[in-house]
Amino acid sequence: MAQANDTITAHKGGDPEGRVAWWGPCAMAEGQRGCWRIGPLDLWLAHGEGEWQVCIDRPRDATDALLEVDLPCAQACPESPEENLRFAGAGAESVPELRLALADRPMVSRPDRPFYVPAGGEVTLFLSSPVWVQLLLDGSLAYEFPVYRPSDTWFGTSTVEGELCYATRTQARLRLEDVPERPHRAITPLTIRNQANDALFLERVKLPVRRLPVFADERQRLWTPAVHMEREADRDMAAMRVDASAPPMAPGARRIAEPREAGSRHLMVRAFSALFQ
């Protein structure tokens, strides 16, 4: 959750290094508007007479790394955005706030090439997940939407056994330096340990992002805690554990968003195929 002193300040021009915190309270006087360009998303927020107006457009590709905050902004909202919304009844002195959250379904990622994790082996992947933007008015959630909507995918052993998920457009990477920095994606270090006596073939992995909080490091790069998945020895079982804090490669990280689902950081699933394919 953003703190009161994290109010968004005016910023004009792109920041390819992603050092602008685009989330937080954003005070505007009546008649003012702000514009946020976050990767593929253009978001316009205008303070009208007794109302707030929101325009949402996605004119760029989902892999775009643009970050630009213009507050207050002189440019008007485009004539035909994807969404044009009005919220009436908020207090005249209300300060809207932008927050973020991870997806409302699990994310499915693929390595650039499928591989085997040998018996007793361990590998760490770096996954990247898109965020949702949440607009709060008078402290309550008014609307939320994805920076871009990922495609749907089914993850399961059959059309009956499984779960509807989102498919991420970026590949699971073995090296952090191969993960592009984008202001609308959170990075998760995922360690997979194979304790079984046969090799684990890894083509896809399902990350339960609803259980993960989000952190921002000193460069405003987004992270989740590290996740550990373990295929149990001699059983068709898998265990998952989520770290309590940000990963060590996120210097100066602070927690800015809570998980959608509260619960234990430890999870046992009946079949490892519920996490790995």
C-alpha positions in Angstrom: 0.0 0.0 0.0 1.4 3.4 -0.9 2.0 5.8 2.0 0.7 9.4 2.1 4.2 10.8 1.4 4.4 8.8 -1.9 2.2 11.4 -3.7 2.9 11.3 -7.4 4.8 14.4 -8.5 4.8 16.1 -11.9 7.1 14.5 -14.4 7.4 15.2 -18.1 9.1 13.0 -20.6 9.9 9.3 -20.7 12.2 7.6 -18.1 13.7 4.5 -19.7 15.4 3.5 -16.4 12.0 3.2 -14.7 12.8 5.4 -11.7 9.4 7.1 -11.5 6.9 5.7 -9.0 3.7 5.9 -11.0 1.5 4.7 -8.1 0.4 6.6 -5.1 -2.0 9.5 -4.2 -2.4 12.1 -7.0 -4.0 15.4 -5.8 -5.6 17.5 -8.5 -7.6 20.7 -8.2 -11.0 20.9 -10.0 -10.3 21.5 -13.7 -6.9 19.7 -13.7 -6.1 16.4 -15.3 -3.1 14.0 -15.2 -1.8 11.5 -17.7 0.1 8.3 -17.0 1.8 6.3 -19.8 2.9 3.0 -18.4 4.2 0.5 -20.9 1.3 -0.1 -23.3 -1.2 1.8 -21.2 -2.3 5.5 -21.4 -4.4 6.6 -18.4 -6.0 10.0 -18.1 -7.6 11.2 -14.9 -9.5 14.5 -14.9 -11.1 16.3 -11.9 -14.4 17.7 -13.2 -17.1 19.6 -11.4 -18.4 17.1 -8.9 -16.9 14.1 -10.7 -13.8 12.3 -11.8 -13.3 11.3 -15.4 -11.1 8.3 -16.5 -9.9 7.5 -20.0 -8.1 4.3 -20.7 -6.3 3.5 -23.9 -3.6 1.0 -25.0 -1.9 2.3 -28.1 1.4 0.4 -27.7 2.5 -3.1 -27.6 2.5 -5.1 -24.3 6.4 -5.2 -24.4 6.7 -1.4 -24.4 8.8 0.0 -21.6 7.6 3.6 -21.7 7.1 5.4 -18.4 5.8 8.9 -18.3 3.8 10.8 -15.7 2.5 14.2 -16.5 0.6 15.9 -13.6 -1.0 18.3 -14.2 -1.4 17.8 -17.9 -2.6 20.2 -20.5 -3.3 17.7 -23.2 -6.9 16.4 -23.4 -8.0 12.8 -23.4 -8.1 11.2 -26.9 -11.5 11.3 -28.6 -12.1 7.6 -28.8 -10.3 5.7 -26.0 -10.9 2.1 -25.2 -12.8 3.1 -22.1 -14.3 6.4 -21.0 -15.7 6.4 -17.5 -17.2 8.9 -15.1 -17.4 8.7 -11.3 -19.7 11.2 -9.6 -20.3 11.9 -6.0 -16.8 11.9 -4.6 -16.0 14.6 -2.1 -14.7 17.9 -3.6 -11.5 17.5 -1.6 -11.0 13.8 -2.4 -7.5 12.7 -3.5 -7.6 9.8 -5.9 -4.9 7.1 -5.5 -3.4 4.6 -7.9 -2.4 1.3 -6.6 -1.4 -1.9 -8.2 -2.0 -5.6 -7.9 -1.1 -8.8 -9.6 -3.5 -10.7 -11.8 -6.7 -12.2 -10.5 -5.8 -15.6 -12.0 -2.5 -17.7 -12.0 0.1 -16.8 -14.6 1.5 -19.5 -16.8 5.1 -19.0 -18.1 7.3 -20.9 -20.5 11.1 -21.1 -20.6 12.6 -20.1 -23.9 13.3 -23.8 -24.5 11.8 -26.7 -22.4 14.3 -28.5 -20.3 14.7 -31.3 -17.7 15.5 -30.8 -14.0 17.4 -34.0 -13.1 16.6 -36.0 -10.0 17.9 -34.1 -7.0 18.5 -31.0 -9.2 17.5 -27.4 -8.6 17.0 -24.4 -10.9 16.0 -20.8 -10.5 13.9 -19.1 -13.1 13.0 -15.4 -13.3 9.4 -14.8 -14.2 7.7 -11.6 -15.2 4.0 -10.9 -14.5 1.9 -7.9 -15.7 0.1 -5.8 -13.1 -3.4 -4.4 -12.7 -4.0 -0.7 -11.9 -6.5 0.0 -9.1 -8.1 3.5 -8.9 -9.3 4.4 -5.4 -11.6 7.3 -4.7 -12.2 8.4 -1.0 -10.1 5.4 0.0 -12.4 2.8 -1.7 -11.7 0.8 -4.8 -13.6 2.5 -7.7 -12.2 0.5 -10.7 -9.4 -1.8 -11.7 -8.0 -2.9 -15.0 -4.9 -4.6 -16.4 -2.1 -2.5 -18.0 -2.8 -5.0 -20.8 -5.0 -8.0 -20.8 -3.0 -11.3 -21.1 -4.4 -14.1 -23.2 -6.3 -16.9 -21.6 -4.8 -20.3 -21.3 -5.9 -23.6 -19.7 -3.5 -25.3 -17.4 -4.3 -28.9 -16.6 -4.0 -32.5 -17.5 -7.4 -32.5 -19.3 -10.3 -30.3 -20.2 -11.9 -31.3 -16.9 -8.9 -31.3 -14.6 -7.2 -27.9 -14.5 -7.7 -24.2 -14.2 -8.2 -21.2 -16.4 -5.1 -19.0 -16.2 -3.4 -16.2 -18.0 -0.4 -16.7 -20.3 2.4 -14.3 -19.9 4.0 -13.0 -23.1 7.5 -13.0 -21.7 9.6 -16.1 -21.3 10.9 -17.6 -18.0 14.6 -16.7 -17.9 17.5 -18.4 -16.3 19.4 -15.1 -15.8 18.0 -11.9 -14.2 20.0 -9.8 -16.6 18.0 -11.3 -19.5 14.7 -10.0 -18.0 13.8 -6.6 -19.6 13.0 -3.8 -17.2 9.4 -2.7 -17.7 7.4 -0.4 -15.3 4.2 -2.6 -15.6 5.7 -6.0 -14.8 6.8 -7.6 -11.5 9.7 -10.1 -11.4 9.4 -13.3 -9.4 12.5 -15.5 -8.7 11.2 -19.1 -8.8 13.3 -21.9 -7.5 12.3 -25.4 -8.6 13.7 -28.4 -6.7 13.2 -31.9 -8.0 13.4 -34.4 -5.1 12.0 -37.3 -7.0 14.1 -40.1 -8.4 13.4 -39.3 -12.0 13.9 -36.1 -14.1 11.2 -33.4 -14.2 10.4 -32.1 -17.7 9.6 -28.5 -17.5 7.7 -26.9 -20.4 5.3 -24.6 -18.5 5.0 -23.5 -14.9 2.0 -22.0 -13.2 2.6 -19.2 -10.7 -0.2 -18.5 -8.2 0.2 -14.7 -8.3 -2.9 -14.1 -6.3 -0.9 -15.1 -3.2 2.0 -12.7 -3.9 2.5 -9.1 -2.6 4.5 -6.6 -4.7 7.6 -4.7 -3.7 9.3 -1.7 -5.4 13.1 -1.4 -5.1 15.1 1.8 -5.0 14.9 2.1 -8.8 11.1 1.5 -8.7 11.5 -1.8 -10.4 8.6 -4.2 -9.3 9.2 -7.5 -7.5 7.5 -10.2 -5.7 9.0 -12.4 -3.0 10.9 -15.4 -4.2 8.8 -18.6 -4.6 10.1 -22.1 -4.0 8.4 -25.1 -5.6 9.5 -28.7 -4.7 8.6 -31.9 -6.3 8.3 -34.4 -3.4 10.5 -37.6 -3.4 8.7 -40.8 -4.4 5.3 -39.1 -4.3 3.1 -37.3 -6.9 3.1 -34.3 -4.6 4.5 -30.8 -4.7 5.1 -28.2 -2.1 5.2 -24.4 -2.6 6.7 -21.8 -0.2 6.7 -18.0 -0.6 9.4 -15.9 1.1 8.3 -13.3 3.6 10.3 -10.4 2.2 11.6 -9.1 -1.1 14.4 -11.0 -2.9 18.0 -10.0 -2.1 18.5 -8.7 -5.6 15.9 -5.9 -5.0 17.9 -3.3 -3.1 15.9 -0.9 -0.8 12.7 -2.7 -1.6 9.5 -1.6 0.1 6.1 -3.4 0.1 3.6 -1.4 -2.0 0.8 -4.0 -2.6 -0.8 -6.8 -0.7 -1.7 -10.2 -2.2 -5.3 -10.7 -3.4 -5.6 -13.9 -1.4 -4.4 -14.0 2.2 -3.3 -17.3 3.7 -0.3 -19.4 4.6 3.0 -18.9 2.7 3.3 -22.7 2.5 1.1 -24.9 0.2 0.9 -28.6 -0.6 -0.8 -29.7 -3.8 -1.9 -33.2 -4.5 -0.1 -33.5 -7.9 3.0 -31.8 -9.1 1.2 -31.5 -12.5 -0.9 -28.8 -10.9 2.2 -26.6 -10.9 4.5 -28.0 -13.6 3.9 -29.3 -17.2 
